[in-house]
Amino acid sequence: IDFTIPFRVDISKVRYISVEDDGWSQFDGWSVFTSPVDRELKLAQRRVVNFLESSCGATVEHKEILLLRYSLPIWMAHINNNGMPKFSQWCSATKENAESSPYDLPMKNMYWEGLKKLFGKSDHTAYVIITGILERIPMAKASLDQLLAMGKELREQIHELLDKNTVLIYPSHPMTAPRHHMPCFTGFNFAYTAIWNIMGVPVTQVPLGLDKNGLPLGVQIIGGVNQDRLTIAVARELEAAFGGWIDPAEKYEMYKY
């Protein structure tokens, strides 16, 4: 990565692609696992598009990437096939075995941890336990191979789409900040960020102020392989234009204690 390139770029000359959701509106069997994108988040993303077009003179292409609707199963297939230590093995790490290779650690029974959690006896958060359970869900080889092939196809599409001067604008999450423990019921929404990890591309989160309830808004800026400097440069310009991060507690008295 060439870090000598200045972070500041002429954002009017960058090519932009806006994708507003993972294809949830194209209902199929997998669509039920993620929430529809909140209206306020969509409006925030459209304000970004409007700023780029009207204030910067940039051109923004609106696009659907159909394979993104399979983000969750593609991610699940890859964590089951990446040859890396399992999440439940990392959860077995203690001070006593800290020097051990993760490959040598036993796989913690996350189902048992889930049961313990109900009685406040587990050392792990609910979200860690859910992730550990997800990776243990068995997949038939045919399904695994099909999902890995879909992941490869999606990666090729993304890499071809995102050249050295192109970024993709995508929701960071389909919901604004949820109440405590709500993610236990909408846990699969993490697919909106997880998919980019296995695509092997850089992502920068941009704060876009607060919604009508005082909750933070934002979008992801996704670039091509090794184009971290471009995502950061665009994010810095957008952050400056939209005021950057705003502390809800300072903006809204109701959040002060």
Secondary structure, DSSP 8 states (H G I E B T S, - for coil): --TTS-S---GGGSEEEE--SSSTTS--TTGGGS----HHHHHHHHHHHHIIIIIS---EEE---GGGGGHHHHHHHHHTSS-S--HHHHTT--STTTTS-GGGS----HHHHHHHHHTT--SS-HHHHHHHHHTTS---HHHHHHHHHHHHHHHHHHHHH--TTEEEEEES-SSSS--TTGGGTSGGGGHHHHHHHHHT--EEEEEEEE-TTS-EEEEEEEESTT-HHHHHHHHHHHHHHHT----HHHH-GGG--
